[in-house]
Amino acid sequence: MSGTKCLQFFYIFVNLFKKNLVTKDTETYFAEGCGRCKLGGTPACKVHTWAIELQLLRAVLLDCGLVEESKWGMPCYTFNGNNIAMLAALKDFCSIGFFKGALLHDEKGLLVRAGENTQASRQLRFTSPEQVNKLEETLRSMIFEAIEVEKAGIRVQLKSADEYEVPEEFRNRMEQMPALKEAFHALTPGRRRGYLIHFSGAKQAKTRETRIDKCIPAILSGKGLNE
């Protein structure tokens, strides 16, 4: 077996191992975290920092008629099988992320982008139980509006994957690994776009190379950046 083939199988094995560690149900998430980092299952996991806020937000989402599921290790809330919102716990805040938040009315300017390249999703961030209670009615309005957006089948007009520049480091890696090039171009446009944004977001070449190496297993497995 060639060195390239061995490397490809190694990346696939590592990816499968990591996926087995990701939380598969919401109760485990609220008790131990998403399992995507070494802090999962420890007191340092961020779900413990925002435990009260997350439970308050969870109650509102469920009271609005959404179905709770576990996706990507996180609590995801759906309507008729379609993603509406997702809970997350980070260092400085916890949040509800609306998948089509860019389409929601936000007169108070509460919704924020997770990153400068974020197109469709928007976050509503919280840092205290009092803030959750204060914004509950606004949050409910946003949830119901998000449901109506989904019912109407409205889509966010996204920038095409072909409009993003492919970093030189990734072009070189695909030339070195034909299987990687084939797997990348077989991905859906959204998945390709996610990877290119992620790679290009690093200012230093070394960091871009590190990000690429970490993502190779998922690309070879036909997965997106956060799957």
Secondary structure, DSSP 4 states (H G I P E B T S, - for coil): --HHHHHHHHHHHHHHHHHTTS--SHHHHHHH--SSSTTTTSTTSHHHHTHHHHHHHHHHHHHTTPEEEEETTEEEEEETTEEEEEEEE-SS-EEEEETTGGGS--TT---B-SSTT--S-EEEEESSHHHHHHTHHHHHHHHHHHHHHHHTT----PPPGGGSPPPHHHHHHHHH-HHHHHHHHHS-HHHHHHHHHHHHT-SSHHHHHHHHHHHHHHHHTT--TT-
